[in-house]
C-alpha cells in the first residue's frame, strides 16, 4: 500500500515538473498525447470494461471539438460555456450512437458504430456550418483569469488536471459496483441479466462514459490546436486510437493510458522515417495481439504467472472448506399458502418445433420441486421461459402474484428470482469474490448518478457489499478461492461458486439447472446439503436434475416432462411408479442412468 | 523495508530535481535563428504515408529536383541547401506537431503541404515562429488564414472554376449545364466554386447530382442527367472516379463533352475513361501537359531522368514553389523570418505554371489554362 502511494506521489511529481525539461515541440506533443490518453480512457471504459465495441469514439471526439469550434466562432459565446454545451452535445450523440447496442453486439456493433463515425466525417466535410473541408480556424483561446492558456506550458496543467480527474474517476468506476457490473455484462450478458444487472441501461452507460471522455478530449483539442478539420477525426485516427487501447490493454485504464502515450511517441519518433514507421507500427500491433492479448498492462501478471509456474506452484494449494448451513427460518404457517410461481398453459414453439406444449405448474413457497424428464423434453426451455430469457408463444406466468410473462430477466431477478445455468456461466475475468459481489448488488444502474454527486456514499456502500460478500464466501467455504478467477478452479468448485452467487442475490425463488452435472458422489452429497439449507432459510427451489438419486431424496414434489408435456406430477415414490413415466424413459432412452430407481428412495 | 527505502530515495531524487528546476514557470527555450554557417535547412512537410501519400511523393520529387539543380550549381552564397522530409500523414494534429518541430530544429523555411487542412492547422504556429511556408494547397481557406508567412505555389481552387466558367459560358456560350460531383472534400469544393462561378453569370445548372467518393456505379445519376439533355457536364471528382463516370456516361449514350479541373487532364483519367470516351473533355489546369512549352519540356526531361517517370501537375507546382523560395533566399542573401517572407512576396518568377507575382494574400498566380482532349492528348484550347 505504502509502495503504491509512493509510486502515485512520484508520478504526480514527475507530471508536475515534466514541462521544465521540455522544449516547445516536446510540450506540444505531450499535450496532444494527454488528449489521446483521455480518449483512450473513454474507449477503454466502453470497450474493455463494458465490452461494447465502439468505433465511433473519434466521432465523439469530433463532436466535442466541432461544437466548441462552432459555438465560439459563430455565436461568440465564451469558451467555457461552449465547452459545457459541447460536452452535452457529445453525450446526446453518444447515447444516440449507443442505441444500436441494445439490439446488436460484437462485430455487428462495430460495423454500425463505424458507419456512424464515417457519417460524421462525411457530414462535417459537406456541412456549411462546419466549414466544409477547410474546417474552422481561429477558435479563441480559453481564458482563466491570471493564466495565459495560449502558452502551451500552462495549457499542459489544464490538460493534466482534466486527465487526472478523468483517470481517477475512471478507476473509481472500474473498481466499484458500476464497473464490476459492466465487467460482468462484458463477460456474460445473459448471466448478468439473470442476476439483476439491467443490461440495456448498462450498455447505454458504457456509451455515455465513452462520449463524456470523447467530449472532454474534443474540447481540450479545440482549445489547444484552435483549428478543427475533418481529417483530424478520420477513420485512420480511429484505428490509431483502437491500436492504443489494444496495445495498452483494453481491460486496464492505466494500460490504455500507457498505450496512448507509447504509440503516439513511437509514431512521433518515426515521423522522419515514414516507411519504417508503417512497417514498425503494423508489426507492433500484430506482435501484441499474438503474444500479449491482454496488452502491455497484462504483461506483468503473465510474467508473474510464468515465474510461479517455473518455481513449481505456490506452496499450499487452496482448499475448499465445508459449507456452513443457514439458520432455519420457520415457514410462515399462518399466511395463506398462495403459490409463489404459477405457470399456466405455457407453449413455446421454435419454428415448427414444439419445445413446450401447454405446460402448467404451481409451486408453493418453501417447496423443493424437481423437474425431470428425458433429454430434449423441454426442461431447460421451461427454465428459460420462467426466468424471462424466452418469451412464451402462449400462456401466462405469475410470479409472487404478479403477471410476469415476457418480463426482462433482470426485472424478474429484481423481483426475487435467481438461477444457475446448465453450462456454467460464471464471469470468467472477474474473481470469485467479484462474481458474488455482482449478485449482492441489488441497486438499479441509474443509481450511479451518485458517482458524480456523492462519491463517498458509493465507497461506503461498496465497503458494505464487500463485507456481505465475505460472509457469503465464508459460508460456502470458498474463502481461499476468493481472489482467484473462476476459470482456474476445478469444475466442482465452479458449480459451488455459481450456487453461492445465485443465492447471494437473495432470491425468493431459486432455479437450479442440473447443479449436480459433473460432480462426484461426495460433491453431490454436499450439494444436497446446501440446497436443503438454502430452502430452510426460506427460499423456494426448483431443480432440474438427471441424477435421480438426488432428485428422489431431495424433492418433495416432482414434475416429469416428456416431449414438452407434463406427463406426471406428485411425490417422488408416486411419480416413479407412474406407467407413463416409465414408458417415457424406456421409450426415449435405454440409458440406465436416466431410469428412476425406486430402491434408492426407499432405502 | 527495501521498498520503503526505494521510495525514500526516489522521493529525494525528485526533490533534488525540483530544487534544480527552481520555481520559475516552465517554457522559454532559446532558439538559434539565423545560423550563418553550414547548409541552409529547408523542411518539406507532406504526407508520405496514408491515403494522400501519392500527392506527397509527387511534391517531394518536384521540390527535390529544384534543390538538386541549385546545389549542383553551387548552392546559395556558397552554402548547400539541405531539404529534409517530414511525414504529416495527412493529419492536421500531426501537422501542428511538425510545425513546432521544424521551429525547434531551426529550419528557416518550409515547403508543403499538399493538404490544405494540414497547412491551415500549421499556419498559426509558423506565423508565430516566423517561418515562411510555400504550400501546394489551393483551398480558399488558406487565404482566409491571413498569415503573411503563407504562400501558395499555384492558383486557388476558385480560379480553376472561374476560368472554366468563363471559357464555357462567356466564350462558348453554353448555358445548359449539368453537374456531377462527389461529396468528398475535393468534390465538394469544386461543386461550390463552380456553382458560384455560374451564379455570377446568371446560369442555373439543369441538374445537380452528388455521388459518394467511393461509388463505382453512376447509372442512376447519369440517367437523371441524360433526361435533362444538357449541352455539357461539369465533373468534380478525383482522377479514377472521373474516368469511371465518363466511361459509364458514354455507355448510357451521353455524347456531350465533360468539363472539369486538373484531375481530368491526367493520364490516369485518360486511361480509366478510355481515350475515345474522354475525347472533347475541357480541362482547366495551370499545367496542361509536359510539352506545352520549352520550360515544361525541359522540366519533364529532367524529371524523367531523375525519377524515371512522367512529370505531372503536382511535381511541377512543387518545383515552382521550391524555385521561388530558393530565388528569394538568394535575393535576400539567405535571410530568415520576416525579411525572407518579404523577399518571397517580392519575387517575380516565370515558372511552369505561368508568371508568379504575389499579392498580400500570398497568392502568386491568378489564371489557369484551358485545355481540350483531342485525339487522346491534352492540348491548349483555342478560344
Interface residues (C-beta under 8 A of the other chain):
Chain A: X2 X3 X6 X9 X10 X13 X14 X17 X19 X20 X21 X22 X23 X24 X25 X27 X28 X29 X32 X122 X125 X126 X131 X132 X133 X134 X135 X137 X151 X152 X153 X154 X156 X221 X225 X226 X227 X229 X230 X231 X232 X234 X236 X237 X267 X268 X271 X272 X274 X275 X277 X278
Chain B: X3 X4 X6 X7 X10 X11 X14 X17 X18 X21 X25 X26 X27 X29 X48 X49 X50 X51 X53 X84 X85 X86 X87 X89 X90 X91 X92 X93 X94 X96 X97 X98 X100 X101 X103 X104 X105 X115 X116 X117 X118 X120 X121 X123 X124 X139 X140 X141 X144 X145 X183 X184 X185 X186 X188 X189 X192
